[in-house]
Amino acid sequence: MKILITGGCGFVGSNLAVLFKQYYTDSEVYCLDNLSRRGSEVNLQKVLAAGGQFVHGDVRVKTDFDRIPAVDIVIDAAAEPSVLAGKVPGELENLIDTNLNGTINTLYFAKKHQAAIIFLSTSRVYPYDTLAEAKLVASPKRFNLSNDQALKGLSEQGIAENYPLEGLRSLYGATKLASEYFIQEFAHNFGLPAVINRCGVLSGPYQMGKIDQGVIVLWMAKHFWKGRLGYIGYGGLGQQARDVLHVRDLFRLVQWQIANLGLQKGQIFNVGGGLENTVSLAELTDLCTQITGNTIEMGSSLENRPGDLPIYITDNSKITEFSGWKPEITVPTLLQEVHDWFIADEASLKAILA
Ligand SMILES: NC(=O)c1ccc[n+]([C@@H]2O[C@H](COP(=O)([O-])OP(=O)(O)OC[C@H]3O[C@@H](n4cnc5c(N)ncnc54)[C@H](O)[C@@H]3O)[C@@H](O)[C@H]2O)c1
């Protein structure tokens, strides 16, 4: 098996690359990355140590793909993944060129070699302005979704694939949704096996968490290195909640998807930790405090961030029914692994994450 992972030194890309090399020792794994994300240079060392091959290149540049041999599978994991990206001059072009034009360049490459494509899309394709209206039930430490919702695709279990797409979704969400449309057209018109995974929050070791992306690792890092955090918006108590999927659980799904490519035909699946692996910021604080033994200063602001949501939970029903896959790794286990990674790699991580 020959695999190209674009963004192969990012959080998801490097984890998948290392796991592919562990599980399929004779596979060839090419990681294309421009190392623009701080910390991707650290992940590169993990990829190389596992036997992956690095191609320093840019998905925005079509000819950079000429340096990669024919592959069977392409995993599109190169992105500017911040939901806040695109507002600052210069960032907008990078966001659109990387997330949309980069995916189109990736599709040309997949078409040339008739390779299957697995796309990491996002829950951010669903509009925040309607999601913000979801009915909530509040407990002191957490919001939950009410079992009485007005919109289709929305239930206590979370957001399903038939949730209406009309509305605003952020510039980031727009680049990913537009990419999905091109993937489906390439799959249909050129016979490419394809699957689209709309992921909720993903986390685990090798995630270079920062204020606008990678909240789970950011939270643990600020506890570990005794920094400062704050609850922003929704009453300022940290009740906002997300489901969290461990990247190794995502890998298990990708394994199944590769083994069953013929069944998927460009389908879209919501993929996340689900209701059982949902955590609020206040709960996250408790878990990080327990694991690190450190209590840190927690600020609070009442003003909501534009485009933010009080809650997002992935409804995994479709993918679980289709494949039998469901998440196995709990949030406390994930946090413990992140903590152990900090201890093991503190020398290279402190300057990036502290
Ligand atoms: N992490 C999450 O919670 C999450 C959730 C939903 C979807 N996703 C999607 O999963 C994918 C991977 O996300 P991640 O969390 O690993 O992000 P990441 O930032 O850790 O990794 C992205 C990688 O892409 C590289 N990159 C950026 N621009 C590039 C370019 N122009 N050319 C080549 N490489 C470039 C970066 O250097 C980085 O190594 C993205 O498509 C993202 O939208 C992530």
The ligand as an ORCA input file, in Angstrom:
! r2SCAN-3c Opt
* xyz 0 1
  N      -7.846     18.949     14.821
  C      -9.163     18.987     14.796
  O      -9.833     19.093     15.845
  C      -9.903     18.861     13.478
  C     -11.298     18.789     13.509
  C     -11.988     18.672     12.310
  C     -11.285     18.612     11.117
  N      -9.942     18.693     11.112
  C      -9.238     18.645      9.822
  O      -8.216     17.676      9.900
  C      -7.126     18.080      9.068
  C      -5.853     18.036      9.869
  O      -5.934     18.970     10.942
  P      -4.835     19.035     12.075
  O      -5.534     19.214     13.349
  O      -3.894     17.915     11.906
  O      -4.120     20.417     11.706
  P      -2.576     20.771     11.812
  O      -2.477     22.248     11.686
  O      -1.975     20.130     13.004
  O      -1.971     20.077     10.527
  C      -2.052     20.626      9.253
  C      -0.700     20.468      8.582
  O      -0.811     21.037      7.268
  C       0.377     21.757      7.008
  N       0.067     22.769      6.017
  C      -0.624     23.919      6.181
  N      -0.676     24.595      5.027
  C      -0.028     23.835      4.111
  C       0.253     24.005      2.739
  N      -0.152     25.080      2.065
  N       0.946     23.036      2.094
  C       1.381     21.932      2.774
  N       1.152     21.732      4.079
  C       0.450     22.675      4.734
  C       0.816     22.334      8.346
  O       2.205     22.629      8.384
  C       0.437     21.212      9.298
  O       1.524     20.350      9.510
  C      -7.477     19.456      8.542
  O      -7.983     19.322      7.243
  C      -8.548     19.943      9.465
  O      -9.410     20.834      8.807
  C      -9.219     18.813     12.269
*
